[in-house]
Amino acid sequence: MLEFDLIKKYLSKLSFNNKNSLNLNDDVFFDRSKKLVVSVDTYINKSHFFDFKRPNLVIKKILRSSISDLICKGVKPKYYFISGSGNKKTFTKLNLKKISLSLKQEQKKFSIYLSGGDTVFSNKLSFTIISVGFSNNIIFRNNAKLNDDIYVSGNLGDSYAGLKILKKDISLNKHLSKYFIMKYYLPELHINLAKKLLNFANTSIDISDGLFADLDKLINKQKLSYKIYLSDVPISKKLKKMILLKKLKKADFISRGDDYQILFTASKNKARIIKRTFKSLGVKISKIGKICSSNQKSQIIDEKGNKTTIKNKGYLHKF
């Protein structure tokens, strides 16, 4: 059973049509009257992070991926709650000191504050983070418009390259290896964009499961499709170099997730303000396709202008 099938069959009715729950089809809870925005994420060792040999980096990756849910909704995170389950092997005094220092650094970087949580003894290492922000409005999922342009911030694929290196599936020199590994652990978040997005984005999501998997989620209940041009999907110079060196495929890296870049759609008449906004903040922005009618199937166009298919469109939550 896939994630959304599980939610639809067993959980949706429990929301009792509470409009603030957004039909359990978005990344956040939003109570407009209280200006309250909340997201919840759980992370399991060996599933959501590679291992716990670098607890200082793991906890940063977890926190960033959690507050990313709010940022892509146009909301600056304010508070977070963290719950952790572990044992004496994972929650050693040294590891706890590293976790505490990392959280302090992240709090300073993103102006957020630890506000509560829980600790549980378990032989299964996991973390759950609740992120809280306040806003008069958010950018909803499933609000794309026909003929919208599709944009993505930053670069895609570096994180997956880092994971492949950690798994020893790819061997590179020390300098390049370190670059990709750090991109895996420390996704770049554009927190200064949060409020700006409200000025032009019709719908948005952060790329956690992969470009195409998240794009499908972005419009999953709308009678729309998309056309994406692979040549326009942004990757770093270092990833381009590695792909050429190892004779790999660009599509295999941009569709594997853990990028936490912002994927959004906007009307064509917003193009100028979008470019101006991103340029003023020093953030890379790329137009990668457009929203189309449901009369045609979603299309992915390769570098030669031909329709292509992607075998692995991203991470699927299976139960």
Secondary structure, 3 states (H helix, E strand, C coil): CEHHHHHHHHHHHHHCCCHHHHHHCCCCEEEHHHCEEEEEEEEEECCCECCCCCHHHHHHHHHHHHHHHHHCCCCCEEEEEEEEEECCCCCCHHHHHHHHHHHHHHHHHHCCEEEEEEEEECCCCEEEEEEEEECCCCCCCCCCCCCCEEEEECCCCHHHHHHHHHCCCCCCCHHHHHHHHHHHHCCCCCHHHHHHHCCCCCEEEECCCCHHHHHHHHCCCCCEEEEEEHHHCCCCHHHHHHHHHHCCCHHHHHCCCCCCCEEEEECHHHHHHHHHHHHHHCCCEEEEEEEEECCCCCEEECCCCCEECCCCCCCCCEC
